């Protein structure tokens, strides 16, 4: 650690060494925490919101309103949708929408002012920036083992809006 350039800490994953029966990385899919929205009809009507960071962001620190990765500039109030979902919901590019969490826990979570952007995202899914979409994440919507908020599979309703009026706390 006293030499210029520092040192590398040994990381088995970096060296592609897996201590498993197959000597390969093993991935498992956990059951969704979304509750009753798992049937096909509900997935069709209620898209799954995933949140992501922009190119000009580190954790919750926003350094730029330009996201060259997704072609958005000047705002972070964007919702990314597959073009067929935009049509299915009766929307068009640049429409203003509000998003509401569809979790079944009797707490109203809604936020608005999002601009619709067509984007290559799977049908039935929508995307938005973190932390702007954080108000939609139910407290109980987390990974069971580590309690990390499950911000990549939030059942959310999309509603066309004019002017959004925030809901008082």
C-alpha positions, -999 to +999 in steps of 0.1 A: +000+000+000+030+023+002+039+019-034+028+044-061-004+032-078-017+014-047-026-022-047-055-044-058-075-063-032-080-099-043-116-103-056-127-138-066-154-125-090-128-102-107-106-133-112-136-153-124-132-178-096-165-191-082-167-213-052-198-233-063-204-269-073-203-260-110-173-236-106-195-210-123-215-180-110-250-191-100-279-167-100-313-171-085-345-152-090-364-143-059-401-142-056-416-108-064-427-087-034-454-070-055-482-091-041-514-097-061-502-081-093-484-111-106-510-124-130-507-117-167-537-093-168-524-072-140-489-070-156-506-058-188-525-030-170-499-021-144-463-018-157-433-024-136-412+007-128-374+003-127-353+032-115-318+041-127-292+068-125-283+091-152-249+096-168-244+129-147-251+113-113-233+096-085-257+080-059-281+108-051-258+136-062-270+151-095-242+168-114-260+174-147-295+175-162-281+159-193-282+122-198-263+113-229-270+076-224-308+081-229-308+113-249-325+134-223-314+170-215-327+198-193-348+176-170-348+144-150-386+142-148-388+116-175-406+083-178-392+059-204-417+036-221-417+011-250-434+027-280-461+000-280-469+008-243-471+045-251-498+036-277-515+011-255-519+037-227-532+063-252-502+085-248-477+101-271-441+112-268-437+143-246-471+139-228-470+147-192-480+119-168-482+111-132-471+078-117-488+061-087-476+030-069-500+001-073-489-017-041-518-031-021-510-015+013-536+014+015-509+041+013-513+065-016-480+071-033-481+094-063-459+118-080-462+137-113-447+160-139-430+132-158-425+136-195-430+105-217-400+093-237-400+064-261-372+041-252-360+006-258-373-009-226-393-042-224-430-040-229-449-038-196-420-020-180-413+017-175-382+035-163-375+066-143-347+083-125-336+077-090-342+095-066-371+113-084-392+080-083-384+072-047-418+084-034-433+054-053-414+027-034-434+011-006-414+006+026-423-031+026-411-035-010-376-048-003-353-078-006-361-101+023-325-111+031-308-077+031-337-052+034-325-032+004-354-014-013-366-032-044-365-002-067-363-023-099-398-038-099-423-013-086-459-019-098-469+016-109-499+031-127-494+057-155-520+084-158-520+113-182-520+146-164-521+183-170-509+200-139-500+178-110-510+188-075-488+171-049-507+151-022-502+166+013-484+144+037 
